Amino acid sequence: MTTDDAGSLPVPQHQQPELLENMAAEAHRLVAQWAEAPPEVFRAALATARAERALRSEETVLRLRLNYDLEKERIQAQKDEGERQARAEREAAEREAAAQIEKLSHRRHVVNVGVGAGISIALLAAGIVVVDSAPWLSVILCGPSLLALAKVFVLHRSDPDDMKFLSRASNNATNVASQSQPPQPPPAP
């Protein structure tokens, strides 16, 4: 079995010669019909065929342009989406880094306050311990030096005026202590 030109129905073997004869007769009829036609008809048919081919060509070009534009828009949309995702990831990473920096900064501040408090308590304790034996040392330990160290550790700041004040207070305490101390007995021979 074979199929006819339409390709839809199988043609039995015994009907094939009959089908070929029918097709040949139809072809002869068409040739005879066109043979009697005047040349103007051929020119018009040829012009129509050319116009139809030109329209198909224009239609193909328009479809290709449309497909190109659609593909270009799709690629641009993908690119924009990729850039948006990259920007969002970068912002998330920056937020996370800022949060970590904030945590570390807070931790450092807490440690500094703890160290400042520890040093301040140690200075106060030392000042109280030596108050009977050396009051001038007690004034130095509990006075401006204590405030200057607390300011350095807690506020992370040290002004030149603080050092001048500390020096002046130490000198005053030393002068007062030297004036108030009783004279020392001479050493035994």
N, CA, C and O atoms as a DFTB+ gen file, in Angstrom:
756 C
 N C O
     1  1       0.840      -1.183       0.000
     2  2       0.000       0.000       0.000
     3  2       0.874       1.232       0.000
     4  3       1.922       1.249       0.646
     5  1       0.463       2.258      -0.710
     6  2       1.138       3.551      -0.729
     7  2       0.119       4.616      -0.412
     8  3      -1.074       4.339      -0.287
     9  1       0.594       5.821      -0.285
    10  2      -0.320       6.917       0.016
    11  2      -0.383       7.849      -1.166
    12  3       0.524       7.887      -1.997
    13  1      -1.473       8.608      -1.235
    14  2      -1.605       9.591      -2.311
    15  2      -0.826      10.845      -1.937
    16  3      -0.181      10.883      -0.889
    17  1      -0.880      11.892      -2.799
    18  2      -0.120      13.112      -2.564
    19  2      -0.580      13.837      -1.304
    20  3       0.216      14.537      -0.677
    21  1      -1.817      13.688      -0.930
    22  2      -2.302      14.354       0.273
    23  2      -1.697      13.709       1.507
    24  3      -1.584      14.360       2.546
    25  1      -1.302      12.437       1.415
    26  2      -0.642      11.760       2.516
    27  2      -1.577      11.362       3.626
    28  3      -1.123      11.039       4.724
    29  1      -2.901      11.376       3.371
    30  2      -3.810      11.078       4.455
    31  2      -4.388       9.671       4.374
    32  3      -4.573       9.030       5.409
    33  1      -4.678       9.173       3.176
    34  2      -5.307       7.858       3.048
    35  2      -4.401       6.908       2.263
    36  3      -3.809       7.302       1.258
    37  1      -4.295       5.684       2.711
    38  2      -3.509       4.723       1.934
    39  2      -4.288       4.302       0.683
    40  3      -5.507       4.131       0.711
    41  1      -3.546       4.144      -0.403
    42  2      -4.166       3.741      -1.677
    43  2      -3.785       2.289      -1.932
    44  3      -2.606       1.937      -1.940
    45  1      -4.814       1.438      -2.143
    46  2      -4.484       0.035      -2.416
    47  2      -3.684      -0.099      -3.712
    48  3      -3.770       0.757      -4.593
    49  1      -2.926      -1.153      -3.818
    50  2      -2.030      -1.398      -4.955
    51  2      -2.789      -1.446      -6.274
    52  3      -2.272      -0.964      -7.281
    53  1      -3.968      -1.997      -6.310
    54  2      -4.713      -2.151      -7.562
    55  2      -5.319      -0.830      -8.035
    56  3      -5.711      -0.734      -9.197
    57  1      -5.410       0.198      -7.175
    58  2      -5.990       1.480      -7.562
    59  2      -4.924       2.511      -7.959
    60  3      -5.275       3.612      -8.381
    61  1      -3.660       2.188      -7.838
    62  2      -2.594       3.143      -8.140
    63  2      -2.574       3.568      -9.614
    64  3      -2.465       4.766      -9.876
    65  1      -2.670       2.680     -10.565
    66  2      -2.658       3.131     -11.968
    67  2      -3.835       4.052     -12.288
    68  3      -3.691       4.992     -13.069
    69  1      -4.961       3.794     -11.708
    70  2      -6.144       4.620     -11.928
    71  2      -5.931       6.024     -11.360
    72  3      -6.320       7.018     -11.973
    73  1      -5.313       6.091     -10.189
    74  2      -5.028       7.372      -9.555
    75  2      -4.043       8.180     -10.406
    76  3      -4.215       9.386     -10.582
    77  1      -3.038       7.529     -10.920
    78  2      -2.059       8.211     -11.774
    79  2      -2.722       8.752     -13.034
    80  3      -2.392       9.851     -13.478
    81  1      -3.625       8.019     -13.599
    82  2      -4.338       8.473     -14.803
    83  2      -5.189       9.699     -14.490
    84  3      -5.237      10.642     -15.279
    85  1      -5.861       9.684     -13.337
    86  2      -6.685      10.828     -12.925
    87  2      -5.829      12.084     -12.731
    88  3      -6.217      13.184     -13.125
    89  1      -4.688      11.900     -12.132
    90  2      -3.795      13.040     -11.909
    91  2      -3.258      13.574     -13.224
    92  3      -3.167      14.788     -13.407
    93  1      -2.905      12.698     -14.131
    94  2      -2.390      13.120     -15.443
    95  2      -3.483      13.847     -16.216
    96  3      -3.197      14.833     -16.895
    97  1      -4.723      13.385     -16.131
    98  2      -5.829      14.029     -16.835
    99  2      -6.069      15.423     -16.272
   100  3      -6.327      16.359     -17.029
   101  1      -5.989      15.569     -14.983
   102  2      -6.184      16.882     -14.359
   103  2      -5.062      17.832     -14.774
   104  3      -5.314      19.008     -15.036
   105  1      -3.829      17.335     -14.836
   106  2      -2.703      18.172     -15.267
   107  2      -2.891      18.612     -16.708
   108  3      -2.641      19.776     -17.020
   109  1      -3.319      17.734     -17.594
   110  2      -3.563      18.097     -19.005
   111  2      -4.668      19.133     -19.124
   112  3      -4.580      20.054     -19.935
   113  1      -5.709      18.980     -18.314
   114  2      -6.798      19.939     -18.363
   115  2      -6.316      21.330     -17.947
   116  3      -6.672      22.321     -18.584
   117  1      -5.498      21.412     -16.871
   118  2      -4.970      22.703     -16.422
   119  2      -4.058      23.335     -17.471
   120  3      -4.119      24.541     -17.708
   121  1      -3.221      22.525     -18.091
   122  2      -2.317      23.055     -19.127
   123  2      -3.129      23.571     -20.302
   124  3      -2.805      24.616     -20.865
   125  1      -4.192      22.845     -20.684
   126  2      -5.021      23.271     -21.809
   127  2      -5.748      24.566     -21.471
   128  3      -5.879      25.449     -22.319
   129  1      -6.209      24.676     -20.262
   130  2      -6.914      25.885     -19.839
   131  2      -5.976      27.093     -19.886
   132  3      -6.362      28.159     -20.366
   133  1      -4.746      26.931     -19.389
   134  2      -3.801      28.057     -19.370
   135  2      -3.249      28.335     -20.768
   136  3      -2.835      29.459     -21.051
   137  1      -3.236      27.350     -21.628
   138  2      -2.720      27.560     -22.991
   139  2      -3.621      28.494     -23.776
   140  3      -3.153      29.212     -24.660
   141  1      -4.895      28.491     -23.465
   142  2      -5.842      29.356     -24.176
   143  2      -5.887      30.764     -23.598
   144  3      -6.474      31.662     -24.201
   145  1      -5.282      30.963     -22.453
   146  2      -5.332      32.281     -21.797
   147  2      -4.421      33.263     -22.520
   148  3      -3.353      32.891     -23.005
   149  1      -4.858      34.535     -22.590
   150  2      -4.029      35.557     -23.247
   151  2      -2.806      35.912     -22.370
   152  3      -2.814      35.614     -21.176
   153  1      -1.760      36.539     -22.937
   154  2      -0.540      36.878     -22.187
   155  2      -0.796      37.848     -21.033
   156  3      -0.056      37.818     -20.049
   157  1      -1.820      38.709     -21.118
   158  2      -2.110      39.644     -20.030
   159  2      -2.458      38.895     -18.742
   160  3      -2.112      39.328     -17.643
   161  1      -3.153      37.760     -18.901
   162  2      -3.527      36.970     -17.738
   163  2      -2.264      36.433     -17.066
   164  3      -2.152      36.436     -15.840
   165  1      -1.303      35.968     -17.894
   166  2      -0.043      35.480     -17.321
   167  2       0.702      36.591     -16.589
   168  3       1.259      36.389     -15.510
   169  1       0.696      37.791     -17.221
   170  2       1.374      38.925     -16.588
   171  2       0.695      39.272     -15.241
   172  3       1.372      39.519     -14.243
   173  1      -0.632      39.285     -15.234
   174  2      -1.354      39.591     -14.003
   175  2      -1.094      38.516     -12.942
   176  3      -0.886      38.823     -11.768
   177  1      -1.111      37.244     -13.380
   178  2      -0.854      36.150     -12.433
   179  2       0.572      36.236     -11.893
   180  3       0.808      36.005     -10.707
   181  1       1.521      36.569     -12.770
   182  2       2.904      36.711     -12.346
   183  2       3.056      37.893     -11.390
   184  3       3.761      37.791     -10.386
   185  1       2.395      39.023     -11.697
   186  2       2.450      40.191     -10.818
   187  2       1.829      39.858      -9.462
   188  3       2.347      40.263      -8.421
   189  1       0.728      39.127      -9.479
   190  2       0.076      38.727      -8.237
   191  2       0.993      37.819      -7.424
   192  3       1.108      37.971      -6.208
   193  1       1.644      36.876      -8.102
   194  2       2.566      35.967      -7.415
   195  2       3.726      36.753      -6.807
   196  3       4.140      36.491      -5.678
   197  1       4.254      37.734      -7.577
   198  2       5.350      38.556      -7.059
   199  2       4.882      39.380      -5.844
   200  3       5.594      39.478      -4.844
   201  1       3.688      39.966      -5.942
   202  2       3.160      40.759      -4.834
   203  2       2.953      39.878      -3.604
   204  3       3.266      40.272      -2.481
   205  1       2.416      38.673      -3.837
   206  2       2.206      37.757      -2.724
   207  2       3.541      37.352      -2.087
   208  3       3.644      37.266      -0.864
   209  1       4.546      37.108      -2.905
   210  2       5.871      36.763      -2.388
   211  2       6.461      37.937      -1.600
   212  3       7.071      37.735      -0.550
   213  1       6.280      39.168      -2.107
   214  2       6.771      40.356      -1.402
   215  2       6.060      40.516      -0.053
   216  3       6.690      40.847       0.951
   217  1       4.734      40.276      -0.039
   218  2       3.992      40.362       1.221
   219  2       4.475      39.310       2.219
   220  3       4.640      39.590       3.406
   221  1       4.696      38.095       1.712
   222  2       5.204      37.044       2.597
   223  2       6.578      37.414       3.138
   224  3       6.892      37.169       4.303
   225  1       7.387      38.008       2.273
   226  2       8.722      38.435       2.693
   227  2       8.623      39.527       3.768
   228  3       9.324      39.471       4.779
   229  1       7.755      40.515       3.547
   230  2       7.563      41.572       4.539
   231  2       7.021      40.987       5.847
   232  3       7.449      41.370       6.936
   233  1       6.083      40.062       5.721
   234  2       5.522      39.429       6.907
   235  2       6.610      38.672       7.671
   236  3       6.654      38.716       8.901
   237  1       7.470      37.990       6.955
   238  2       8.570      37.266       7.594
   239  2       9.505      38.234       8.307
   240  3       9.931      37.980       9.434
   241  1       9.824      39.354       7.640
   242  2      10.703      40.353       8.243
   243  2      10.063      40.927       9.502
   244  3      10.734      41.095      10.520
   245  1       8.765      41.229       9.435
   246  2       8.070      41.769      10.598
   247  2       8.042      40.762      11.748
   248  3       8.235      41.132      12.906
   249  1       7.801      39.494      11.429
   250  2       7.814      38.466      12.475
   251  2       9.192      38.341      13.108
   252  3       9.319      38.209      14.325
   253  1      10.229      38.384      12.262
   254  2      11.589      38.303      12.784
   255  2      11.903      39.506      13.681
   256  3      12.517      39.352      14.737
   257  1      11.483      40.697      13.260
   258  2      11.705      41.892      14.084
   259  2      10.955      41.779      15.411
   260  3      11.492      42.102      16.471
   261  1       9.708      41.317      15.337
   262  2       8.921      41.161      16.550
   263  2       9.586      40.154      17.486
   264  3       9.709      40.407      18.684
   265  1      10.012      39.021      16.946
   266  2      10.699      38.019      17.762
   267  2      11.988      38.577      18.351
   268  3      12.314      38.307      19.507
   269  1      12.723      39.355      17.555
   270  2      13.960      39.978      18.027
   271  2      13.665      40.938      19.173
   272  3      14.342      40.913      20.201
   273  1      12.653      41.785      18.994
   274  2      12.296      42.748      20.040
   275  2      11.840      42.045      21.314
   276  3      12.215      42.438      22.419
   277  1      11.022      40.994      21.148
   278  2      10.560      40.251      22.322
   279  2      11.732      39.579      23.049
   280  3      11.799      39.590      24.278
   281  1      12.638      39.004      22.284
   282  2      13.803      38.360      22.889
   283  2      14.696      39.383      23.575
   284  3      15.238      39.122      24.649
   285  1      14.848      40.546      22.954
   286  2      15.651      41.620      23.542
   287  2      15.027      42.088      24.863
   288  3      15.742      42.296      25.844
   289  1      13.716      42.251      24.894
   290  2      13.025      42.647      26.123
   291  2      13.158      41.574      27.200
   292  3      13.337      41.889      28.376
   293  1      13.070      40.303      26.796
   294  2      13.212      39.207      27.748
   295  2      14.616      39.200      28.352
   296  3      14.777      39.025      29.560
   297  1      15.622      39.391      27.510
   298  2      17.005      39.415      27.992
   299  2      17.213      40.604      28.924
   300  3      17.865      40.476      29.960
   301  1      16.661      41.763      28.557
   302  2      16.792      42.958      29.411
   303  2      16.096      42.729      30.750
   304  3      16.605      43.133      31.796
   305  1      14.925      42.077      30.715
   306  2      14.211      41.795      31.960
   307  2      15.026      40.845      32.841
   308  3      15.090      41.026      34.057
   309  1      15.651      39.829      32.226
   310  2      16.493      38.916      32.994
   311  2      17.689      39.662      33.586
   312  3      18.066      39.440      34.737
   313  1      18.273      40.540      32.788
   314  2      19.418      41.316      33.260
   315  2      18.998      42.212      34.426
   316  3      19.699      42.292      35.435
   317  1      17.850      42.885      34.285
   318  2      17.354      43.751      35.367
   319  2      17.066      42.940      36.624
   320  3      17.371      43.374      37.735
   321  1      16.480      41.763      36.443
   322  2      16.180      40.900      37.578
   323  2      17.469      40.450      38.255
   324  3      17.552      40.422      39.483
   325  1      18.475      40.098      37.456
   326  2      19.765      39.693      38.013
   327  2      20.424      40.827      38.780
   328  3      20.984      40.615      39.855
   329  1      20.356      42.031      38.226
   330  2      20.926      43.188      38.914
   331  2      20.171      43.475      40.208
   332  3      20.779      43.823      41.220
   333  1      18.845      43.329      40.175
   334  2      18.044      43.557      41.373
   335  2      18.398      42.529      42.447
   336  3      18.536      42.875      43.621
   337  1      18.546      41.271      42.045
   338  2      18.912      40.237      43.015
   339  2      20.310      40.489      43.574
   340  3      20.539      40.333      44.773
   341  1      21.245      40.879      42.704
   342  2      22.609      41.163      43.175
   343  2      22.599      42.340      44.146
   344  3      23.299      42.315      45.158
   345  1      21.813      43.364      43.846
   346  2      21.718      44.523      44.732
   347  2      21.114      44.112      46.075
   348  3      21.583      44.540      47.129
   349  1      20.071      43.278      46.029
   350  2      19.441      42.831      47.277
   351  2      20.417      41.988      48.104
   352  3      20.466      42.125      49.326
   353  1      21.195      41.118      47.447
   354  2      22.177      40.305      48.159
   355  2      23.269      41.184      48.754
   356  3      23.706      40.960      49.883
   357  1      23.712      42.188      47.989
   358  2      24.753      43.095      48.484
   359  2      24.242      43.882      49.690
   360  3      24.965      44.052      50.672
   361  1      22.991      44.366      49.618
   362  2      22.417      45.108      50.744
   363  2      22.262      44.209      51.967
   364  3      22.504      44.646      53.092
   365  1      21.862      42.958      51.754
   366  2      21.734      42.028      52.876
   367  2      23.100      41.768      53.512
   368  3      23.221      41.716      54.736
   369  1      24.125      41.605      52.674
   370  2      25.476      41.391      53.208
   371  2      25.956      42.625      53.965
   372  3      26.600      42.506      55.007
   373  1      25.644      43.801      53.446
   374  2      26.036      45.033      54.141
   375  2      25.311      45.164      55.478
   376  3      25.911      45.577      56.470
   377  1      24.021      44.814      55.511
   378  2      23.273      44.861      56.774
   379  2      23.855      43.874      57.784
   380  3      23.992      44.183      58.967
   381  1      24.195      42.680      57.295
   382  2      24.767      41.672      58.187
   383  2      26.128      42.137      58.714
   384  3      26.423      41.978      59.899
   385  1      26.953      42.710      57.836
   386  2      28.256      43.216      58.273
   387  2      28.080      44.351      59.281
   388  3      28.808      44.427      60.271
   389  1      27.111      45.234      59.025
   390  2      26.861      46.333      59.965
   391  2      26.395      45.795      61.314
   392  3      26.778      46.323      62.357
   393  1      25.574      44.751      61.300
   394  2      25.104      44.155      62.558
   395  2      26.273      43.520      63.311
   396  3      26.360      43.639      64.533
   397  1      27.171      42.848      62.589
   398  2      28.335      42.253      63.246
   399  2      29.250      43.332      63.812
   400  3      29.766      43.195      64.921
   401  1      29.449      44.403      63.052
   402  2      30.273      45.509      63.537
   403  2      29.647      46.109      64.783
   404  3      30.347      46.435      65.742
   405  1      28.330      46.255      64.769
   406  2      27.630      46.812      65.933
   407  2      27.795      45.901      67.149
   408  3      28.014      46.383      68.260
   409  1      27.691      44.584      66.944
   410  2      27.875      43.640      68.053
   411  2      29.289      43.738      68.609
   412  3      29.483      43.777      69.824
   413  1      30.287      43.777      67.706
   414  2      31.677      43.871      68.164
   415  2      31.928      45.187      68.882
   416  3      32.636      45.223      69.888
   417  1      31.354      46.262      68.374
   418  2      31.513      47.566      69.004
   419  2      30.890      47.549      70.405
   420  3      31.476      48.062      71.359
   421  1      29.720      46.968      70.516
   422  2      29.063      46.879      71.818
   423  2      29.895      46.037      72.786
   424  3      30.075      46.405      73.947
   425  1      30.399      44.905      72.293
   426  2      31.211      44.032      73.134
   427  2      32.468      44.766      73.611
   428  3      32.841      44.667      74.780
   429  1      33.119      45.500      72.704
   430  2      34.317      46.247      73.077
   431  2      33.988      47.318      74.122
   432  3      34.745      47.538      75.068
   433  1      32.847      47.974      73.929
   434  2      32.443      48.995      74.891
   435  2      32.190      48.390      76.272
   436  3      32.595      48.959      77.285
   437  1      31.521      47.240      76.309
   438  2      31.251      46.572      77.585
   439  2      32.566      46.169      78.257
   440  3      32.723      46.338      79.466
   441  1      33.513      45.635      77.472
   442  2      34.809      45.247      78.037
   443  2      35.531      46.478      78.577
   444  3      36.100      46.438      79.668
   445  1      35.509      47.566      77.819
   446  2      36.181      48.790      78.276
   447  2      35.554      49.328      79.570
   448  3      36.264      49.759      80.479
   449  1      34.235      49.298      79.640
   450  2      33.573      49.759      80.866
   451  2      33.955      48.857      82.031
   452  3      34.209      49.335      83.137
   453  1      33.997      47.533      81.776
   454  2      34.393      46.596      82.830
   455  2      35.815      46.841      83.298
   456  3      36.083      46.859      84.499
   457  1      36.733      47.031      82.349
   458  2      38.123      47.294      82.716
   459  2      38.230      48.618      83.464
   460  3      38.934      48.708      84.470
   461  1      37.538      49.644      82.978
   462  2      37.553      50.936      83.660
   463  2      37.011      50.832      85.064
   464  3      37.556      51.432      85.991
   465  1      35.936      50.070      85.231
   466  2      35.366      49.891      86.570
   467  2      36.337      49.140      87.465
   468  3      36.512      49.486      88.634
   469  1      36.973      48.103      86.909
   470  2      37.939      47.337      87.703
   471  2      39.120      48.196      88.147
   472  3      39.534      48.139      89.305
   473  1      39.657      48.988      87.229
   474  2      40.786      49.861      87.577
   475  2      40.343      50.916      88.589
   476  3      41.077      51.224      89.528
   477  1      39.158      51.464      88.401
   478  2      38.659      52.477      89.340
   479  2      38.488      51.901      90.730
   480  3      38.850      52.543      91.717
   481  1      37.943      50.700      90.822
   482  2      37.763      50.068      92.127
   483  2      39.124      49.775      92.754
   484  3      39.307      49.962      93.957
   485  1      40.080      49.314      91.941
   486  2      41.416      49.036      92.462
   487  2      42.068      50.321      92.977
   488  3      42.703      50.305      94.031
   489  1      41.922      51.422      92.257
   490  2      42.499      52.692      92.701
   491  2      41.835      53.169      93.997
   492  3      42.512      53.635      94.913
   493  1      40.521      53.048      94.063
   494  2      39.829      53.441      95.297
   495  2      40.271      52.590      96.481
   496  3      40.499      53.105      97.576
   497  1      40.389      51.287      96.254
   498  2      40.814      50.381      97.339
   499  2      42.235      50.726      97.780
   500  3      42.529      50.757      98.975
   501  1      43.116      50.985      96.806
   502  2      44.498      51.339      97.162
   503  2      44.532      52.668      97.908
   504  3      45.297      52.832      98.859
   505  1      43.696      53.622      97.474
   506  2      43.643      54.916      98.167
   507  2      43.156      54.789      99.586
   508  3      43.643      55.497     100.467
   509  1      42.198      53.898      99.838
   510  2      41.679      53.696     101.194
   511  2      42.715      52.976     102.049
   512  3      42.867      53.284     103.231
   513  1      43.425      52.023     101.462
   514  2      44.413      51.263     102.218
   515  2      45.556      52.160     102.685
   516  3      46.035      52.014     103.810
   517  1      46.000      53.095     101.826
   518  2      47.170      53.913     102.167
   519  2      46.804      55.237     102.813
   520  3      47.690      56.065     103.027
   521  1      45.544      55.473     103.132
   522  2      45.137      56.765     103.672
   523  2      45.807      57.058     105.017
   524  3      46.143      58.210     105.293
   525  1      46.004      56.054     105.847
   526  2      46.631      56.297     107.162
   527  2      48.133      56.511     107.027
   528  3      48.699      57.384     107.686
   529  1      48.777      55.723     106.180
   530  2      50.233      55.804     106.101
   531  2      50.716      56.903     105.171
   532  3      51.732      57.538     105.454
   533  1      50.016      57.147     104.066
   534  2      50.457      58.177     103.109
   535  2      49.230      58.864     102.528
   536  3      48.738      58.465     101.473
   537  1      48.733      59.891     103.206
   538  2      47.524      60.550     102.712
   539  2      47.730      61.223     101.362
   540  3      46.789      61.290     100.571
   541  1      48.892      61.708     101.081
   542  2      49.160      62.327      99.783
   543  2      49.014      61.311      98.655
   544  3      48.515      61.650      97.582
   545  1      49.452      60.046      98.888
   546  2      49.285      58.983      97.880
   547  2      47.813      58.641      97.737
   548  3      47.358      58.333      96.636
   549  1      47.080      58.688      98.800
   550  2      45.642      58.431      98.750
   551  2      44.945      59.475      97.889
   552  3      44.047      59.152      97.111
   553  1      45.367      60.736      98.033
   554  2      44.775      61.812      97.215
   555  2      45.083      61.591      95.737
   556  3      44.222      61.796      94.882
   557  1      46.296      61.177      95.442
   558  2      46.668      60.932      94.030
   559  2      45.874      59.755      93.474
   560  3      45.377      59.814      92.350
   561  1      45.753      58.677      94.265
   562  2      45.060      57.479      93.772
   563  2      43.559      57.698      93.622
   564  3      42.955      57.150      92.700
   565  1      42.950      58.468      94.486
   566  2      41.493      58.632      94.463
   567  2      41.046      59.923      93.790
   568  3      39.845      60.142      93.632
   569  1      41.946      60.754      93.404
   570  2      41.575      62.056      92.869
   571  2      41.490      62.100      91.352
   572  3      40.830      61.267      90.730
   573  1      42.154      63.063      90.776
   574  2      42.053      63.280      89.337
   575  2      42.550      62.112      88.493
   576  3      42.062      61.916      87.380
   577  1      43.500      61.338      88.990
   578  2      43.976      60.199      88.194
   579  2      42.868      59.173      88.008
   580  3      42.743      58.571      86.942
   581  1      42.074      58.976      89.037
   582  2      40.939      58.051      88.948
   583  2      39.944      58.534      87.889
   584  3      39.459      57.747      87.076
   585  1      39.652      59.808      87.909
   586  2      38.715      60.361      86.922
   587  2      39.286      60.301      85.500
   588  3      38.563      60.010      84.547
   589  1      40.582      60.579      85.367
   590  2      41.202      60.545      84.042
   591  2      41.187      59.135      83.464
   592  3      40.868      58.950      82.289
   593  1      41.531      58.131      84.288
   594  2      41.511      56.749      83.798
   595  2      40.095      56.299      83.447
   596  3      39.894      55.634      82.431
   597  1      39.115      56.653      84.273
   598  2      37.729      56.291      83.966
   599  2      37.287      56.926      82.655
   600  3      36.587      56.305      81.856
   601  1      37.705      58.170      82.445
   602  2      37.339      58.853      81.198
   603  2      37.967      58.163      79.989
   604  3      37.320      58.034      78.950
   605  1      39.219      57.719      80.112
   606  2      39.895      57.033      79.011
   607  2      39.195      55.719      78.680
   608  3      38.944      55.427      77.511
   609  1      38.882      54.931      79.694
   610  2      38.307      53.614      79.433
   611  2      36.836      53.669      79.040
   612  3      36.402      52.888      78.194
   613  1      36.076      54.549      79.617
   614  2      34.639      54.576      79.350
   615  2      34.319      55.422      78.126
   616  3      33.568      54.992      77.250
   617  1      34.880      56.613      78.062
   618  2      34.551      57.516      76.957
   619  2      35.515      57.421      75.777
   620  3      35.255      57.987      74.715
   621  1      36.616      56.714      75.958
   622  2      37.647      56.584      74.916
   623  2      38.189      57.954      74.520
   624  3      38.428      58.228      73.343
   625  1      38.374      58.793      75.506
   626  2      38.839      60.150      75.253
   627  2      39.817      60.563      76.326
   628  3      39.667      60.226      77.500
   629  1      40.820      61.301      75.896
   630  2      41.748      61.873      76.864
   631  2      42.144      63.251      76.348
   632  3      42.739      63.381      75.278
   633  1      41.812      64.248      77.105
   634  2      42.117      65.617      76.702
   635  2      43.433      66.062      77.338
   636  3      43.781      65.598      78.424
   637  1      44.160      66.946      76.680
   638  2      45.403      67.468      77.280
   639  2      45.134      68.177      78.608
   640  3      45.982      68.164      79.501
   641  1      43.969      68.787      78.740
   642  2      43.621      69.468      79.991
   643  2      43.546      68.483      81.162
   644  3      43.853      68.831      82.303
   645  1      43.131      67.240      80.858
   646  2      43.068      66.228      81.916
   647  2      44.458      65.972      82.492
   648  3      44.619      65.878      83.709
   649  1      45.444      65.862      81.639
   650  2      46.803      65.604      82.106
   651  2      47.352      66.808      82.891
   652  3      48.047      66.634      83.891
   653  1      47.042      68.001      82.440
   654  2      47.486      69.193      83.182
   655  2      46.847      69.222      84.569
   656  3      47.512      69.505      85.566
   657  1      45.559      68.930      84.617
   658  2      44.849      68.929      85.893
   659  2      45.401      67.844      86.810
   660  3      45.564      68.063      88.010
   661  1      45.689      66.668      86.241
   662  2      46.246      65.563      87.017
   663  2      47.618      65.938      87.568
   664  3      47.923      65.662      88.728
   665  1      48.427      66.556      86.749
   666  2      49.764      66.970      87.189
   667  2      49.672      68.027      88.305
   668  3      50.386      67.942      89.304
   669  1      48.815      68.991      88.131
   670  2      48.636      70.046      89.131
   671  2      48.134      69.462      90.462
   672  3      48.609      69.833      91.535
   673  1      47.173      68.548      90.367
   674  2      46.628      67.940      91.586
   675  2      47.686      67.094      92.279
   676  3      47.774      67.109      93.507
   677  1      48.483      66.364      91.527
   678  2      49.548      65.553      92.125
   679  2      50.574      66.436      92.819
   680  3      51.016      66.137      93.928
   681  1      50.945      67.518      92.163
   682  2      51.904      68.454      92.784
   683  2      51.332      69.062      94.073
   684  3      52.028      69.163      95.083
   685  1      50.070      69.461      94.023
   686  2      49.430      70.035      95.226
   687  2      49.388      69.021      96.358
   688  3      49.672      69.346      97.511
   689  1      49.024      67.772      96.011
   690  2      48.944      66.731      97.042
   691  2      50.313      66.452      97.621
   692  3      50.442      66.242      98.828
   693  1      51.316      66.445      96.802
   694  2      52.683      66.209      97.294
   695  2      53.138      67.352      98.181
   696  3      53.745      67.119      99.226
   697  1      52.853      68.588      97.782
   698  2      53.231      69.757      98.596
   699  2      52.513      69.731      99.943
   700  3      53.137      69.973     100.976
   701  1      51.220      69.442      99.946
   702  2      50.459      69.404     101.192
   703  2      50.973      68.281     102.078
   704  3      51.108      68.451     103.290
   705  1      51.260      67.141     101.476
   706  2      51.739      65.993     102.254
   707  2      53.107      66.270     102.856
   708  3      53.375      65.862     103.985
   709  1      53.958      66.941     102.140
   710  2      55.294      67.215     102.666
   711  2      55.248      68.257     103.779
   712  3      56.088      68.225     104.679
   713  1      54.293      69.175     103.741
   714  2      54.165      70.188     104.780
   715  2      53.537      69.611     106.036
   716  3      53.873      70.022     107.146
   717  1      52.622      68.656     105.868
   718  2      51.903      68.157     107.035
   719  2      52.627      67.017     107.722
   720  3      52.239      66.649     108.830
   721  1      53.645      66.446     107.134
   722  2      54.334      65.338     107.776
   723  2      55.272      65.872     108.860
   724  3      55.959      66.877     108.676
   725  1      55.278      65.178     109.981
   726  2      56.201      65.592     111.059
   727  2      57.632      65.285     110.620
   728  3      57.863      64.379     109.820
   729  1      58.570      66.032     111.141
   730  2      59.954      65.763     110.762
   731  2      60.376      64.376     111.214
   732  3      59.950      63.895     112.264
   733  1      61.149      63.790     110.474
   734  2      61.604      62.434     110.754
   735  2      62.789      62.489     111.730
   736  3      63.663      63.348     111.610
   737  1      62.804      61.575     112.684
   738  2      63.947      61.573     113.622
   739  2      65.207      61.176     112.866
   740  3      65.164      60.417     111.897
   741  1      66.326      61.710     113.337
   742  2      67.577      61.345     112.657
   743  2      67.873      59.870     112.870
   744  3      67.488      59.275     113.876
   745  1      68.537      59.324     111.940
   746  2      68.840      57.899     112.063
   747  2      69.805      57.641     113.229
   748  3      70.683      58.454     113.520
   749  1      69.626      56.542     113.857
   750  2      70.467      56.177     115.006
   751  2      71.865      55.811     114.523
   752  3      72.052      55.198     113.472
   753  1      72.917      56.248     115.402
   754  2      74.296      55.953     114.969
   755  2      74.678      54.547     115.152
   756  3      75.804      54.166     114.831
